[in-house]
Amino acid sequence: MMKKTLLAWLLIVSFSLVLFNGCSKNLPIPELNQYNSIAIAPFASVDETSDIATRFHYDLGEKFKLKFEDINWIYDKSDTLNPIGQELKKNNASSNDLFTDPKLAAQIGKALGADIIIVGLVEKPKIRKKDSDKQYTKMGVASKVAKRYTLLKQSAILSTKLQIIDTKSSKLIWKGNIKGSTKYI
């Protein structure tokens, strides 16, 4: 009798797990190769981590550009080369606005000639900073004065909500959570 009860409970628990897992899955990630042009907007952030969110958005753009060479990737590369930032300024909008308003995100992406736009929200950054104990010396070229400095190594582990929006229909075609990291000195 004990074995039958245990077996029944295992079947009920297994069925429940399958049912709940089936209901909680994200939409399948679309094949990026089917698009000619993809925009990656600067990511919004929940607190004072906008510099890290911008850096993560740039890193993601660079990695995608290397992996999918045939796609035109549109993202802000610097303060002067920032097509998405300029469109945001024209529309008096922010990265947070793009994340919360798919129609605005689609409008910005469409204005840039993108088929889809990727928007994100950085939620829980874990920032680590480590000073180097080693001192470096560099001789100034013009001043002929030696400058001493140490290196500050920083890394951030980011939990990010991502959304992919079709620019023609303004429909959300994928959403999910990712974790990523970025390092800089």
Buried (B, 14 or more C-beta within 10 A) or exposed (E): EEEEEEEEEEEEEEEEEEEEEEEEEEEEEEEBEEBEBBBBBBBBBEEEBBEBBBBBBBBBBEEBBEEBEEBBBBBBEEEEEBBBBEBBEEBEBBBBBBBBBBEBBBBBBBBBEBBBBBBBBBBEBEEEEEEEEEEEEEEEEEEEEEEEEEEEEBBBEBBBBBBBBBBEEBEBBBEEEEEBEBEEE
